[in-house]
Structure formats: structure tokens, C-alpha cells
Amino acid sequence: MMIFGGAMAIFEGIAAIAEDDLFVSTRNYVFQFSLTGWGWIHLILGIVVVVAGFAVFSGAVWARGVGVVLAGLLALANFMWLPYYPFWSLILIAINVFVIWALCAGPQKGVRA
């Protein structure tokens, strides 16, 4: 799920960088940012999350802590992205919360599938 969430953030970033007219910007929202700037933030965070996701698969101990922090940052970035693409942002926030839960819960030993 971590790799999937990172890949979706990469696509979100590419879409924001390539086409600013794709997203609807609302007026008089509490915070307003440049879509291109947010696109670069999502792109960079997405790439780092995908790399950390592969590190989790390899069994690196540091990757779990880094993954929790990065998933939290990506959830925050998607919260700030709500005015531009609300449905997509809510789905990615839910995925990142699930990733945080899964990384904090860890693998269960002795449980058979």
C-alpha cells in the first residue's frame, strides 16, 4: 500500500506540474498555494515514499520509522490538497493512514494466514 500511495502521489504531482487547468481552485479558501509548487512537493514526496516502500520490503529496520513519517507528511500534503481535488485527496489520506497503522502494527509472528 505504501508503494501504491507513493505512486499515486507521483501521478498527482505530474498532473499538477503538467496542467494547472486540470484542477479546480476554490476562492476564499483558508490557504492558497501554487499548483505547480504543490505538484513538485507531491512528486518528490511520492518518489521518496516509493523508495521507502521498497526498503520496507527488503526488511530494512529504518524503513518502518521513515515510512511512518513520510506517510504522515503525505497525508498532510493531501489534506492541504483538498481544495483542488477533494475525492482523490480523501482516498490518499485514507491510504496513508492505513500505511501508518500497518507500519506501526508490524508483522504478527505466529499468526497463520
C-alpha positions as CSV (number, residue, x, y, z in Angstrom):
1,M,0.0,0.0,0.0
2,M,2.9,2.3,0.7
3,I,4.3,1.9,-2.8
4,F,0.8,2.4,-4.3
5,G,0.2,5.6,-2.2
6,G,3.6,6.9,-3.3
7,A,2.9,6.1,-7.0
8,M,-0.5,7.9,-6.8
9,A,1.3,10.9,-5.3
10,I,3.7,10.8,-8.2
11,F,0.8,10.9,-10.7
12,E,-0.8,13.7,-8.7
13,G,2.4,15.7,-8.8
14,I,2.9,15.1,-12.6
15,A,-0.7,16.2,-13.3
16,A,-0.3,19.3,-11.3
17,I,3.0,20.2,-12.9
18,A,1.8,19.5,-16.4
19,E,-1.6,21.0,-16.4
20,D,-2.6,23.7,-13.9
21,D,-6.1,23.9,-15.6
22,L,-6.9,20.3,-14.7
23,F,-7.7,21.2,-11.1
24,V,-10.4,23.4,-9.7
25,S,-9.3,26.0,-7.3
26,T,-11.8,27.4,-4.9
27,R,-11.9,31.0,-3.9
28,N,-11.6,32.3,-0.4
29,Y,-10.2,29.1,1.0
30,V,-8.1,29.4,4.2
31,F,-4.9,28.5,2.4
32,Q,-4.0,29.0,-1.2
33,F,-0.8,27.8,-2.9
34,S,0.6,27.4,-6.4
35,L,-0.5,24.2,-8.0
36,T,2.9,23.8,-9.7
37,G,4.6,24.1,-6.3
38,W,2.3,21.6,-4.8
39,G,2.9,19.3,-7.8
40,W,6.6,19.3,-7.1
41,I,6.0,18.6,-3.4
42,H,3.8,15.7,-4.3
43,L,6.2,14.4,-6.9
44,I,9.2,14.4,-4.6
45,L,7.3,13.0,-1.6
46,G,5.9,10.3,-3.8
47,I,9.3,9.2,-5.1
48,V,10.7,9.1,-1.6
49,V,7.7,7.1,-0.3
50,V,8.1,4.6,-3.1
51,V,11.8,4.1,-2.3
52,A,11.0,3.7,1.4
53,G,8.3,1.2,0.4
54,F,10.8,-0.9,-1.4
55,A,13.1,-0.6,1.6
56,V,10.3,-2.0,3.8
57,F,10.0,-5.0,1.5
58,S,13.8,-5.6,1.8
59,G,13.4,-5.7,5.6
60,A,15.4,-2.5,6.5
61,V,14.7,-1.6,10.1
62,W,15.0,2.2,9.4
63,A,12.4,2.0,6.7
64,R,9.5,1.5,9.0
65,G,10.1,4.7,11.0
66,V,10.9,6.6,7.9
67,G,7.7,5.2,6.3
68,V,5.6,6.4,9.2
69,V,7.0,9.9,9.0
70,L,6.7,10.0,5.2
71,A,3.2,8.7,5.1
72,G,2.3,11.3,7.7
73,L,3.8,14.0,5.6
74,L,2.0,12.7,2.5
75,A,-1.3,12.6,4.4
76,L,-0.7,16.3,5.5
77,A,0.1,17.3,1.9
78,N,-3.1,15.6,0.7
79,F,-5.1,17.5,3.4
80,M,-3.7,20.7,2.0
81,W,-4.6,19.5,-1.5
82,L,-8.3,19.1,-0.6
83,P,-9.5,22.4,-2.2
84,Y,-8.1,21.3,-5.6
85,Y,-9.1,17.6,-5.8
86,P,-11.2,16.6,-2.8
87,F,-12.2,13.0,-3.6
88,W,-8.7,11.9,-4.7
89,S,-7.2,13.6,-1.6
90,L,-9.6,11.8,0.8
91,I,-8.7,8.5,-0.7
92,L,-5.0,9.1,-0.5
93,I,-5.4,10.4,3.1
94,A,-7.1,7.1,4.0
95,I,-4.4,5.0,2.3
96,N,-1.7,6.9,4.2
97,V,-3.5,6.4,7.5
98,F,-3.7,2.7,6.7
99,V,0.0,2.6,5.9
100,I,0.9,4.3,9.2
101,W,-1.3,1.8,11.0
102,A,0.3,-1.1,9.2
103,L,3.9,0.1,9.8
104,C,3.2,0.7,13.5
105,A,1.4,-2.7,14.0
106,G,4.3,-4.6,12.4
107,P,4.3,-8.2,11.3
108,Q,2.5,-10.6,13.6
109,K,4.5,-13.6,14.5
110,G,2.8,-16.9,15.0
111,V,-0.3,-15.9,13.0
112,R,-1.1,-18.1,10.1
113,A,-3.0,-16.8,7.1
